[in-house]
Amino acid sequence: MRRGLPPISRRGLLGSALGAGAASMLAPPARASVSPAERKFIFVYAVGGWDPTRVFADGFDNPLVDMEDRAERASASGLDYIAYPERPAVSDFFERYASKTAVIQGLLVPSIAHEACFILSMTGSFSDSGSDWAAILGAAGGSNYVAPCLVLGGPSFPGVNLPSVVLSGSSGQLTTVAAGTTTWASANGQDLKVPARQRLDAYMSRRVQAFGSSLTDTSSTQVRDYMIAHQQAEGIKGLRHQLALSSIANLSDACDIAVTALQLGMSRTVMLCSPVTGLRDWDSHTSNDDLQNVMFTDLFENLLLLMFLLEATPGRSAPTLAEETTVVVFSEMGRTPWRNDAGGKDHWPHTSAMLVGSGIRGGVTVGGWDESWQGYPVDPATGEATESGVALGCASLGATLLTLGDVDPVPWVGDAAPLEAVIA
């Protein structure tokens, strides 16, 4: 449990906060002026391909689109969304946070293969030197962070920014690094006692420093990466008592650790996965309505929790982390507008994304859908759909995020223009 929060469960905390008697407790804080260089990011990636028509995209008037029978149009703070009786968390979220939320519609991810879409959605291209948005933004923070980009789940493409990316590992490897048990063991394979590990750590630190200072070619990539990794491991060990890295059983646990990592100044960006197992639970080729309902319910319940934790946690350059942090919610693809014979929906290269929080102009929708359920071209400055606009692709999303984080997007996405319409 994080320090500063009452000793009750996260779900209990969220339920209490959303009760009528606690409405003021979660009132959105006044916006503070946070510089882009100080801005932090939490990415929440829905693995498998979500169905935008269940929350974001209005296809009621399009005969090509199969909407849910009891779904209906809803609006909050000028932002339109889809409400459904069995997903109250979606309405709760937008009623509370639509004024801080922008939705991007008709985003093109030009593939229908999961692996290809993972890369495209997070880097904007298949370039060998490509690096994902979380890694680029984390690396821009440099030595200010022990683990500039912390990946707790989801796909990761560090590229040239590999030294700045720290993965939790599929088997809890980061937990063993924090405990120090990965680094040192005795000859018979038994873990060394803490004092012995500390002495060996100190010895290795001296050796690394001496080795680095004796090099004539300090630009050696391997040496640089090793020295950075050693420093990161030492920094993570120093935070091991404040991070419950071994307790990630669900998305709420991951949200808790993500906020703690930002609060401690450990990371600038954190990558989360829905579901935390990384399985493609959003991949609803059968029973689309049932599966998407379960996944969107869990996602938005946890987004509410995440926003509450950010609001309840002091920031480093603003009163709360909510004023310093942009939350990016997206998926690698969408789903066909129509159901198949199994009641499911198959892969579709046009999707939606959602941006919430620091630096975001709320109550804004950018882009839209044409009659064939493909994305409209848009004017990046206004966000309006227009035939003279540009195709709304992943590079545009990346340019927007990098601009929000004080990173020049040109080296990463070329001439793709940021969506100024969503930037406050």
Secondary structure, DSSP 4 states (H G I P E B T S, - for coil): --TTS-SS-HHHHHHHHTSGGGGGGGPPPPP----GGG-EEEEEEETT---GGGTT---TT-TT----TT-EEEEETTEEEEE-TT-HHHHHHHHHHGGGEEEEEEEE---SSHHHHHHHHHHSS--TT---HHHHHHHHTGGG-SSSEEESSS----GGGGGGEEE--TT-HHHHHHHTTTT-B-TTSPBPPHHHHHHHHHHHHHHHHHHHHH-S-TT-HHHHHHHHHHHHHHHHHHTTTT--GGG-SSHHHHHHHHHHHHHTTS-SEEEEEESTT---TT--SBSHHHHHHHHHHHHHHHHHHHHHHHHHSB-SSSSBGGGTEEEEEEES-EE-SS--TTB---EESEEEEEEEETTB-SSEEEE-B-TTS-BPPB-TTT--B-TTSB--BHHHHHHHHHHHTT--SHHHHTTPPP-GGGB-
